Amino acid sequence: MSSLPTSDLIPSMTHLMNYEQSVYHSVYFIPFRGNIPLVWYNESVMKEAGITSPPSNWSQLMTDAKLIYQKTGVGPIMFQGHGGASTSTELYQWMVQAGGNPFVFNDSGDVKAFTYLDQLSTYFNPDYIHGYWGNYKGLADGKYYILDYQWPYIYSTMKSEGINVSGIGFYPGPTGPVNNDHLVGGDVLAIPKGATHIHSLLLFIKFLLSYNVQRDIIMILGEPAVNSQAYNNLPSNISSLFKAEESAFQTAFFREPVPWISEWNNIADSAFVKIVEDHAPASQIPSILSSANQEMYTYLLTNYNSTVAQEYEQGYFAPLYG
């Protein structure tokens, strides 16, 4: 491992490898590509509404969304409400920024996040129930004006499709009541147990982590790199985008790699529908989330064992900061 250029990794990826070694006592996967969604917005519409900068916190987001709605008559926010992994992943970050442990569903931060999103949904674009990781075109053609939680690849995609991106802004997003931390996605290179030709494998990994390859990830794929050197002296037309990514990576966390994530996604989707889409009374939000917690606990008790279920209930499966 000493031959790999791990000293060039951005800090959040170094934290990930530290976690791996502390938990698994060895290295079985190595970061290859990081990714953090950004918040995107229509600069022209904001200026016309008298908004000089994107909202810095949740309170300002609510105020700005209301103002834009009053000025335009358009629900300005696109949220990923389609269901599946896109919705639950976005929810996870919102709950963390409110100080919650998303997996347990019903701590005070989780309740705060769902309560806020229910209120903010007044200004969601009606099409948000179809929103997912592939949405971006409505931002350019005026169907909505704030695109929450979307990957940086859309910038190069929009340019390749001939969309004028000069009036589209982006930034890490508003700060929550507790923090401005960001959930990291991306890809890792796995080293399975029993692998042979380890030396050749490490040479290949070294190549993939090199400046040239990591630079191509930015320049060709439009995705963030894990090699910090790849960000040096970027062309001006994309440097601001990846400066926003670098900024988000400074307060990054990871989701615990649990094998029951699909079930958690399903339960999170159900809670989102009841609270945000169907607008359950605010007084019922804590009980809805407590029912989600109980459903997840019962699933773990039935399909795993009492130890895992109790660890879950005690908040053992929490966001990872390395």
C-alpha positions as CSV (number, residue, x, y, z in Angstrom):
1,M,0.0,0.0,0.0
2,S,2.9,2.4,0.6
3,S,3.5,2.5,-3.2
4,L,0.1,4.0,-3.8
5,P,-0.3,7.8,-4.0
6,T,-2.7,7.9,-1.0
7,S,-1.0,11.1,0.3
8,D,-2.6,12.9,-2.6
9,L,-6.1,11.9,-1.8
10,I,-8.5,14.6,-0.8
11,P,-9.1,14.6,3.0
12,S,-12.6,13.0,3.0
13,M,-11.2,10.0,1.1
14,T,-8.3,9.7,3.5
15,H,-10.9,9.5,6.3
16,L,-12.7,6.8,4.4
17,M,-9.6,4.6,4.2
18,N,-8.8,5.3,7.9
19,Y,-12.3,4.0,8.7
20,E,-11.8,1.0,6.6
21,Q,-8.6,0.0,8.3
22,S,-10.0,0.7,11.8
23,V,-13.1,-1.5,11.2
24,Y,-11.8,-4.2,8.8
25,H,-8.2,-4.1,9.9
26,S,-7.0,-4.1,6.3
27,V,-7.6,-2.5,2.9
28,Y,-10.2,-4.1,0.6
29,F,-11.3,-1.1,-1.3
30,I,-9.7,2.2,-2.4
31,P,-11.5,5.4,-3.4
32,F,-11.5,6.0,-7.2
33,R,-14.0,8.7,-7.8
34,G,-15.9,10.9,-5.3
35,N,-19.1,12.7,-5.9
36,I,-21.3,15.2,-4.0
37,P,-24.5,16.6,-5.4
38,L,-24.8,20.4,-5.5
39,V,-27.7,22.8,-5.5
40,W,-28.3,24.5,-8.9
41,Y,-30.3,27.7,-9.5
42,N,-31.4,30.1,-12.2
43,E,-29.4,33.3,-11.5
44,S,-31.6,35.5,-13.7
45,V,-34.8,34.7,-11.9
46,M,-33.2,35.2,-8.5
47,K,-31.9,38.6,-9.6
48,E,-35.3,39.6,-10.9
49,A,-36.8,38.6,-7.5
50,G,-34.2,40.8,-5.8
51,I,-32.2,37.9,-4.5
52,T,-28.5,38.7,-4.7
53,S,-27.0,35.4,-3.6
54,P,-28.2,31.8,-3.2
55,P,-29.8,31.0,0.2
56,S,-27.2,30.4,2.9
57,N,-29.4,28.4,5.3
58,W,-32.7,26.7,5.5
59,S,-34.5,29.7,6.8
60,Q,-33.3,31.8,3.8
61,L,-34.2,29.0,1.4
62,M,-37.8,29.1,2.7
63,T,-37.9,32.9,2.4
64,D,-36.4,32.9,-1.1
65,A,-38.6,30.1,-2.4
66,K,-41.7,32.0,-1.2
67,L,-40.5,35.2,-2.8
68,I,-39.8,33.5,-6.2
69,Y,-43.2,31.8,-6.1
70,Q,-44.9,35.1,-5.4
71,K,-43.0,36.8,-8.3
72,T,-43.4,34.1,-10.9
73,G,-46.4,31.9,-9.8
74,V,-44.1,28.9,-10.4
75,G,-43.2,26.3,-7.7
76,P,-39.5,27.0,-7.9
77,I,-37.9,23.9,-6.2
78,M,-37.3,20.6,-7.9
79,F,-36.9,17.8,-5.3
80,Q,-36.2,14.2,-6.0
81,G,-39.6,12.8,-5.0
82,H,-39.8,10.0,-7.5
83,G,-39.0,7.4,-4.9
84,G,-36.3,4.7,-4.7
85,A,-32.7,5.4,-3.9
86,S,-32.7,9.0,-5.2
87,T,-35.4,10.2,-2.8
88,S,-34.0,8.4,0.3
89,T,-30.4,9.5,-0.4
90,E,-31.5,13.1,-0.6
91,L,-33.5,12.7,2.6
92,Y,-30.4,11.2,4.3
93,Q,-28.4,14.4,3.8
94,W,-31.3,16.7,5.0
95,M,-31.7,14.7,8.2
96,V,-28.0,14.8,8.9
97,Q,-27.9,18.6,8.4
98,A,-30.7,18.8,11.0
99,G,-28.6,16.8,13.5
100,G,-30.4,13.5,13.0
101,N,-29.3,9.9,12.6
102,P,-31.3,9.1,9.4
103,F,-31.3,5.3,9.9
104,V,-33.3,5.5,13.1
105,F,-35.9,7.8,11.5
106,N,-37.3,9.3,14.7
107,D,-34.7,11.3,16.6
108,S,-35.2,15.0,17.1
109,G,-33.1,15.9,14.0
110,D,-35.0,13.5,11.8
111,V,-38.3,15.0,12.9
112,K,-37.0,18.5,12.4
113,A,-35.9,17.7,8.8
114,F,-39.2,16.1,7.8
115,T,-41.2,18.9,9.4
116,Y,-39.2,21.5,7.5
117,L,-39.5,19.6,4.1
118,D,-43.3,19.4,4.6
119,Q,-43.4,23.2,5.0
120,L,-40.9,23.7,2.1
121,S,-43.0,21.5,-0.2
122,T,-45.5,24.4,-0.5
123,Y,-42.9,25.7,-3.0
124,F,-42.0,22.5,-4.7
125,N,-42.6,22.3,-8.4
126,P,-45.6,20.0,-9.0
127,D,-43.4,17.7,-11.0
128,Y,-41.2,16.9,-8.0
129,I,-43.0,13.6,-7.6
130,H,-41.2,12.5,-10.7
131,G,-37.9,14.1,-9.7
132,Y,-34.8,11.8,-9.7
133,W,-31.1,11.8,-10.4
134,G,-31.6,12.5,-14.1
135,N,-33.5,15.8,-13.8
136,Y,-32.0,19.0,-15.0
137,K,-33.6,20.2,-18.2
138,G,-36.4,22.1,-16.4
139,L,-33.9,24.3,-14.8
140,A,-32.8,25.6,-18.2
141,D,-36.2,26.0,-19.8
142,G,-37.9,27.7,-16.8
143,K,-40.1,24.9,-15.4
144,Y,-38.4,25.4,-12.1
145,Y,-35.6,27.6,-10.7
146,I,-33.9,25.7,-7.9
147,L,-32.7,22.2,-8.5
148,D,-31.9,20.5,-5.2
149,Y,-29.3,17.8,-4.8
150,Q,-28.1,17.1,-8.4
151,W,-24.7,15.7,-9.5
152,P,-22.1,17.8,-11.1
153,Y,-22.1,15.8,-14.4
154,I,-25.2,17.7,-15.5
155,Y,-23.0,20.8,-16.2
156,S,-21.1,19.1,-19.0
157,T,-24.2,17.3,-20.1
158,M,-26.1,20.5,-20.5
159,K,-23.3,22.1,-22.4
160,S,-23.0,19.1,-24.8
161,E,-26.7,19.4,-25.5
162,G,-26.3,23.0,-26.5
163,I,-28.0,24.4,-23.4
164,N,-26.8,27.9,-22.4
165,V,-25.3,27.4,-18.9
166,S,-24.2,31.0,-18.4
167,G,-27.2,31.8,-16.3
168,I,-27.1,28.7,-14.2
169,G,-25.5,28.9,-10.7
170,F,-24.4,26.2,-8.4
171,Y,-23.1,25.9,-4.8
172,P,-22.9,23.3,-2.0
173,G,-26.3,24.3,-0.7
174,P,-27.8,26.0,2.3
175,T,-26.6,25.2,5.8
176,G,-28.9,23.1,8.0
177,P,-29.8,24.0,11.6
178,V,-26.9,21.9,12.9
179,N,-24.3,21.6,10.1
180,N,-23.6,21.9,6.4
181,D,-22.3,18.4,5.9
182,H,-22.6,16.6,2.6
183,L,-23.2,12.9,1.7
184,V,-20.4,11.5,-0.5
185,G,-21.2,9.1,-3.3
186,G,-18.8,7.7,-6.0
187,D,-16.9,4.6,-6.8
188,V,-14.3,2.5,-5.1
189,L,-11.8,-0.1,-6.4
190,A,-12.3,-3.4,-4.6
191,I,-9.6,-5.9,-3.7
192,P,-11.4,-9.2,-2.9
193,K,-10.0,-11.7,-0.5
194,G,-7.9,-14.3,-2.2
195,A,-6.9,-12.1,-5.1
196,T,-3.8,-13.0,-6.9
197,H,-1.2,-10.9,-8.8
198,I,-1.4,-8.3,-6.1
199,H,1.6,-6.4,-7.3
200,S,0.1,-5.9,-10.8
201,L,-3.2,-5.0,-9.2
202,L,-1.6,-2.3,-7.1
203,L,0.2,-0.9,-10.1
204,F,-3.1,-0.6,-11.9
205,I,-4.7,1.1,-8.9
206,K,-1.7,3.5,-8.8
207,F,-2.3,4.3,-12.4
208,L,-6.0,5.0,-11.8
209,L,-5.2,7.3,-8.9
210,S,-2.5,9.2,-10.9
211,Y,-2.8,12.8,-11.8
212,N,-3.4,12.2,-15.5
213,V,-6.3,9.7,-15.0
214,Q,-7.9,11.7,-12.2
215,R,-7.6,14.9,-14.3
216,D,-9.5,13.1,-17.1
217,I,-12.3,12.2,-14.7
218,I,-12.8,16.0,-14.3
219,M,-12.1,17.1,-17.8
220,I,-13.8,14.3,-19.8
221,L,-16.4,12.8,-17.5
222,G,-17.3,16.0,-15.6
223,E,-17.0,14.2,-12.3
224,P,-15.0,15.0,-9.2
225,A,-11.6,13.4,-8.7
226,V,-10.2,11.9,-5.5
227,N,-6.6,13.1,-6.3
228,S,-6.3,16.6,-4.9
229,Q,-3.6,17.5,-7.4
230,A,-6.1,17.1,-10.3
231,Y,-7.9,20.2,-9.2
232,N,-4.9,22.5,-9.8
233,N,-5.1,25.1,-12.6
234,L,-8.4,23.9,-14.0
235,P,-9.7,25.8,-17.1
236,S,-11.8,28.8,-16.0
237,N,-15.0,27.5,-17.6
238,I,-15.1,24.6,-15.1
239,S,-13.0,25.7,-12.2
240,S,-15.9,27.3,-10.3
241,L,-17.9,24.1,-10.5
242,F,-15.2,22.0,-9.0
243,K,-14.3,24.7,-6.5
244,A,-17.9,24.2,-5.3
245,E,-17.3,20.4,-5.1
246,E,-14.0,20.9,-3.2
247,S,-15.8,23.1,-0.8
248,A,-18.5,20.5,-0.2
249,F,-15.9,17.8,0.3
250,Q,-14.5,19.7,3.3
251,T,-17.5,18.8,5.3
252,A,-18.2,15.3,3.9
253,F,-19.6,12.2,5.5
254,F,-20.4,8.7,4.3
255,R,-23.4,6.5,4.8
256,E,-22.8,3.3,6.8
257,P,-22.5,0.4,4.3
258,V,-25.3,-1.7,5.7
259,P,-26.7,-4.7,3.8
260,W,-30.3,-3.7,4.6
261,I,-30.2,-0.3,2.8
262,S,-32.9,-1.3,0.3
263,E,-35.4,-1.9,3.1
264,W,-34.5,1.4,4.7
265,N,-35.0,3.1,1.3
266,N,-38.5,1.6,1.1
267,I,-39.5,2.7,4.6
268,A,-38.0,6.2,4.0
269,D,-40.0,6.5,0.8
270,S,-43.2,5.6,2.6
271,A,-42.6,8.2,5.3
272,F,-41.9,10.8,2.7
273,V,-45.1,10.1,0.9
274,K,-47.2,10.3,4.1
275,I,-45.5,13.4,5.4
276,V,-44.6,15.5,2.4
277,E,-46.7,14.3,-0.5
278,D,-49.9,13.6,1.5
279,H,-49.3,16.3,4.0
280,A,-50.1,14.5,7.2
281,P,-50.8,16.9,10.1
282,A,-47.6,18.2,11.6
283,S,-48.7,16.7,15.0
284,Q,-48.5,13.3,13.4
285,I,-45.0,13.5,12.0
286,P,-43.3,12.2,15.2
287,S,-45.6,9.2,15.3
288,I,-45.2,8.4,11.6
289,L,-41.4,8.4,12.0
290,S,-41.6,6.3,15.2
291,S,-43.7,3.8,13.2
292,A,-40.9,3.8,10.5
293,N,-38.4,3.2,13.2
294,Q,-40.4,0.3,14.6
295,E,-40.8,-1.2,11.1
296,M,-37.1,-1.1,10.5
297,Y,-36.4,-2.6,13.9
298,T,-38.9,-5.4,13.3
299,Y,-37.3,-6.1,9.9
300,L,-33.8,-6.4,11.4
301,L,-35.1,-8.6,14.3
302,T,-36.9,-10.9,11.8
303,N,-34.3,-11.1,9.0
304,Y,-31.0,-10.7,11.0
305,N,-31.0,-11.1,14.8
306,S,-31.6,-9.3,18.1
307,T,-28.0,-8.0,18.3
308,V,-28.3,-6.1,15.0
309,A,-31.8,-4.9,15.9
310,Q,-30.6,-3.6,19.2
311,E,-27.5,-1.9,17.7
312,Y,-29.9,-0.3,15.2
313,E,-32.1,1.0,18.0
314,Q,-29.2,2.4,19.9
315,G,-28.0,4.4,16.9
316,Y,-24.9,2.3,16.2
317,F,-25.4,2.7,12.4
318,A,-24.7,6.4,12.1
319,P,-23.1,8.7,9.4
320,L,-19.4,8.1,9.0
321,Y,-16.9,10.9,9.3
322,G,-13.7,8.8,9.3
